[in-house]
Amino acid sequence: MHSLEDKVVIISGAVGGLGEAFARAILDAGGSVMLTDVSQEGLDRLAAELGDRVHTRTLDVREEEDWVRAVDAAVARFGKVTGLINNAGVTTSRCLLEEETAEQFMGIIGVNLLGVHLGMRVVIPHLRANGGGSIVNISSGAGMMGIAKTGGYAAAKWGVRGITKVAAVELGKDAIRVNSVHPGIIETNMTSRLGVSSEPGGLPSAPAGRAGVPSEVAGLAAFLLSDAASYISGAEMTADGAWTAGPVPA
């Protein structure tokens, strides 16, 4: 694993499958983490489990002042911030486009896209002050292709892909790298309703034949946060067992 010693990374949506996996991967690589989430109970549990290179703060990613307080708390605890994983998200409304109300649509956009914008907006000056850094925005396979019944979700995830590229272009001069990660179907509580698994044959629609596990996405994110990825910016990187590459041959 690539070293993340001397790195301090803020993670939104840290409670749950992917968020917790990101935290563990960063800690395993020697970094420190600021864990944020709407669940204080979940944050307390993680802090007790993960040790003294962890700090926590509740955060509603739709509120800019919450972001300011979270970033300031990370700087107060660790002295700096060098990275951000915009991971907080809500799932699709699971209805056809013509059935999805404006309230449902905007509820998803608020968390999955506005939250990413605000996180970057608040953290960028801190990364610039350190001479650079890395932002990893968690999009989705739904940000790579069209999937039925994902209207607002897909709009947000395609938006994350786009805003990532804009940020990468604008921030290259500041040595701030910005990339999007597009997980496929990963075995977490959020996907439990889909009836998939990471066992062989657990996802026949993916060429890999199974769903992924959170650590398989976390390893990619940790790499992008590391100095080993120093010339990678503006990229969209999938971790999906070739699910978005094309249909499984008959």
C-alpha positions as CSV (number, residue, x, y, z in Angstrom):
1,M,0.0,0.0,0.0
2,H,1.2,3.5,-0.8
3,S,2.2,5.6,2.2
4,L,-0.1,8.3,3.5
5,E,2.1,9.3,6.4
6,D,1.8,13.0,7.1
7,K,-1.6,13.1,5.2
8,V,-4.8,14.4,6.9
9,V,-7.9,13.5,5.1
10,I,-11.5,14.5,5.7
11,I,-14.2,11.9,4.8
12,S,-17.9,12.8,4.5
13,G,-20.4,10.0,4.9
14,A,-17.9,8.2,7.0
15,V,-20.3,5.9,8.8
16,G,-21.2,2.8,6.8
17,G,-19.6,0.5,4.2
18,L,-17.5,2.7,1.9
19,G,-16.9,5.5,4.4
20,E,-15.5,3.2,7.0
21,A,-13.4,1.3,4.4
22,F,-11.9,4.6,3.3
23,A,-11.0,5.5,6.9
24,R,-9.4,2.1,7.6
25,A,-7.3,2.2,4.3
26,I,-6.0,5.7,5.2
27,L,-5.1,4.7,8.7
28,D,-3.5,1.5,7.5
29,A,-1.3,3.6,5.2
30,G,-0.2,5.9,8.1
31,G,-2.5,8.8,7.6
32,S,-4.9,10.6,9.9
33,V,-8.6,11.1,9.3
34,M,-11.4,13.6,10.1
35,L,-14.6,11.5,10.0
36,T,-17.8,13.4,9.4
37,D,-21.4,12.1,9.1
38,V,-24.9,13.0,10.2
39,S,-24.8,10.1,12.7
40,Q,-23.2,11.1,16.0
41,E,-23.7,7.5,17.3
42,G,-21.9,6.1,14.4
43,L,-19.0,8.5,14.7
44,D,-18.6,7.7,18.4
45,R,-18.4,4.0,17.5
46,L,-15.8,4.6,14.9
47,A,-13.7,6.9,17.1
48,A,-13.6,4.2,19.8
49,E,-12.6,1.5,17.3
50,L,-10.0,3.3,15.2
51,G,-7.7,5.0,17.6
52,D,-6.0,8.3,18.2
53,R,-5.4,9.4,14.6
54,V,-9.1,9.9,14.2
55,H,-11.2,13.0,15.0
56,T,-15.0,13.3,14.4
57,R,-17.5,15.9,13.7
58,T,-21.2,15.8,12.7
59,L,-21.8,17.3,9.2
60,D,-24.8,17.9,7.0
61,V,-23.0,18.3,3.6
62,R,-25.8,20.6,2.3
63,E,-24.8,23.3,4.9
64,E,-21.7,25.3,4.1
65,E,-21.2,26.4,7.7
66,D,-21.1,22.8,8.8
67,W,-18.3,22.3,6.3
68,V,-16.4,25.3,7.7
69,R,-16.7,24.0,11.2
70,A,-15.6,20.5,10.2
71,V,-12.6,21.7,8.3
72,D,-11.6,24.1,11.1
73,A,-11.9,21.2,13.6
74,A,-9.6,19.1,11.5
75,V,-7.0,21.9,11.3
76,A,-7.2,22.5,15.0
77,R,-6.7,18.7,15.8
78,F,-4.1,17.8,13.1
79,G,-2.6,21.2,12.1
80,K,-3.6,20.9,8.4
81,V,-5.8,19.2,5.8
82,T,-4.2,17.5,2.8
83,G,-7.1,15.6,1.3
84,L,-10.8,15.2,1.0
85,I,-13.1,12.3,0.1
86,N,-16.5,13.5,-0.8
87,N,-18.4,10.3,-0.1
88,A,-21.7,11.3,1.6
89,G,-24.7,10.2,-0.5
90,V,-28.2,9.1,-0.7
91,T,-29.6,6.4,-3.0
92,T,-32.0,6.7,-5.9
93,S,-35.7,7.3,-5.4
94,R,-36.2,4.0,-7.4
95,C,-38.9,5.3,-9.7
96,L,-39.2,6.2,-13.3
97,L,-38.2,9.7,-14.4
98,E,-41.8,10.8,-15.1
99,E,-42.8,9.7,-11.6
100,E,-39.9,11.3,-9.7
101,T,-41.1,14.5,-8.0
102,A,-39.2,17.7,-7.9
103,E,-38.8,17.3,-4.1
104,Q,-37.3,13.8,-4.6
105,F,-35.0,15.0,-7.3
106,M,-33.7,18.0,-5.4
107,G,-33.3,16.0,-2.2
108,I,-30.9,13.7,-4.0
109,I,-29.1,16.6,-5.7
110,G,-28.7,18.4,-2.4
111,V,-26.7,15.7,-0.8
112,N,-25.0,14.0,-3.8
113,L,-24.0,17.1,-5.8
114,L,-24.3,20.3,-3.8
115,G,-22.5,18.5,-0.9
116,V,-19.6,17.8,-3.2
117,H,-19.4,21.4,-4.4
118,L,-19.5,22.8,-0.9
119,G,-16.9,20.3,0.4
120,M,-14.5,21.3,-2.4
121,R,-15.3,25.0,-2.0
122,V,-14.4,25.0,1.7
123,V,-11.4,22.8,1.6
124,I,-9.6,24.2,-1.4
125,P,-8.0,27.2,0.4
126,H,-6.5,24.9,3.0
127,L,-5.1,22.6,0.4
128,R,-3.6,25.5,-1.5
129,A,-2.1,26.8,1.8
130,N,-0.3,23.5,2.2
131,G,1.2,23.7,-1.4
132,G,-1.3,21.2,-2.8
133,G,-3.4,18.1,-2.1
134,S,-5.8,15.6,-3.4
135,I,-9.6,15.5,-3.6
136,V,-11.5,12.3,-4.4
137,N,-15.1,12.6,-5.3
138,I,-17.2,9.4,-5.1
139,S,-19.5,9.2,-8.1
140,S,-21.0,5.9,-9.3
141,G,-21.3,3.6,-12.2
142,A,-24.6,5.5,-12.7
143,G,-22.4,8.4,-13.6
144,M,-20.9,6.5,-16.5
145,M,-24.0,5.1,-18.2
146,G,-27.8,5.4,-18.2
147,I,-29.6,3.2,-15.7
148,A,-33.4,3.1,-15.4
149,K,-35.0,4.5,-12.3
150,T,-32.0,6.6,-11.3
151,G,-33.1,10.0,-12.6
152,G,-32.0,12.4,-9.8
153,Y,-29.2,10.0,-8.6
154,A,-27.7,9.7,-12.1
155,A,-28.0,13.5,-12.6
156,A,-26.1,14.0,-9.4
157,K,-23.4,11.4,-10.2
158,W,-22.9,12.6,-13.7
159,G,-22.6,16.1,-12.2
160,V,-19.9,14.9,-9.8
161,R,-18.0,13.6,-12.8
162,G,-18.3,16.9,-14.5
163,I,-17.5,19.2,-11.6
164,T,-14.5,17.0,-10.8
165,K,-13.0,17.8,-14.3
166,V,-13.8,21.5,-13.9
167,A,-12.0,21.5,-10.5
168,A,-9.0,19.6,-11.9
169,V,-8.6,22.2,-14.7
170,E,-8.9,25.1,-12.3
171,L,-6.7,23.8,-9.6
172,G,-3.8,22.2,-11.5
173,K,-1.7,25.3,-11.1
174,D,-2.1,24.9,-7.3
175,A,-0.9,21.3,-7.3
176,I,-4.3,20.2,-6.2
177,R,-5.4,17.0,-7.9
178,V,-9.1,16.2,-8.3
179,N,-10.4,12.8,-9.5
180,S,-13.7,10.9,-9.4
181,V,-14.1,7.3,-8.4
182,H,-17.0,5.3,-9.8
183,P,-17.9,2.2,-7.8
184,G,-20.1,-0.4,-9.4
185,I,-22.4,-2.5,-7.2
186,I,-20.6,-2.9,-3.9
187,E,-21.8,-5.1,-1.1
188,T,-23.0,-2.7,1.6
189,N,-26.1,-2.0,3.6
190,M,-27.2,0.4,0.8
191,T,-27.2,-2.3,-1.8
192,S,-28.6,-5.1,0.4
193,R,-32.0,-4.7,-1.2
194,L,-30.6,-5.7,-4.6
195,G,-29.9,-9.3,-3.6
196,V,-26.3,-9.2,-4.8
197,S,-23.2,-10.6,-3.1
198,S,-19.4,-10.6,-3.5
199,E,-19.4,-14.4,-3.7
200,P,-18.7,-15.9,-7.2
201,G,-21.9,-15.6,-9.2
202,G,-23.3,-13.0,-6.9
203,L,-23.7,-10.4,-9.7
204,P,-24.1,-12.1,-13.1
205,S,-24.5,-8.8,-14.9
206,A,-20.9,-7.8,-14.2
207,P,-18.1,-9.5,-16.1
208,A,-16.4,-10.1,-12.8
209,G,-19.5,-12.2,-11.9
210,R,-19.8,-10.7,-8.4
211,A,-20.4,-7.5,-6.5
212,G,-17.4,-5.7,-5.1
213,V,-16.5,-5.2,-1.4
214,P,-15.7,-1.8,0.1
215,S,-12.0,-2.4,0.5
216,E,-11.7,-2.8,-3.2
217,V,-12.9,0.8,-3.7
218,A,-10.9,2.1,-0.7
219,G,-7.6,0.9,-2.1
220,L,-8.2,3.0,-5.2
221,A,-9.1,6.1,-3.2
222,A,-6.1,5.7,-0.9
223,F,-3.8,5.5,-4.0
224,L,-5.3,8.7,-5.4
225,L,-4.7,10.5,-2.1
226,S,-1.0,9.4,-2.1
227,D,2.0,11.0,-3.7
228,A,2.2,7.9,-6.0
229,A,-0.7,9.4,-8.0
230,S,1.0,12.8,-8.4
231,Y,0.3,13.1,-12.1
232,I,-3.3,11.8,-12.0
233,S,-5.9,14.5,-12.1
234,G,-9.2,15.0,-13.8
235,A,-9.7,11.3,-14.3
236,E,-12.8,9.1,-13.7
237,M,-11.7,5.7,-12.4
238,T,-14.0,2.8,-12.1
239,A,-14.0,0.0,-9.5
240,D,-16.8,-2.1,-10.9
241,G,-15.6,-5.5,-12.1
242,A,-16.0,-4.1,-15.7
243,W,-19.7,-3.6,-15.1
244,T,-19.7,-0.3,-17.0
245,A,-17.4,-1.5,-19.8
246,G,-20.1,-3.4,-21.6
247,P,-22.6,-6.2,-21.4
248,V,-21.7,-9.7,-20.4
249,P,-21.4,-12.0,-23.5
250,A,-24.3,-14.3,-24.0
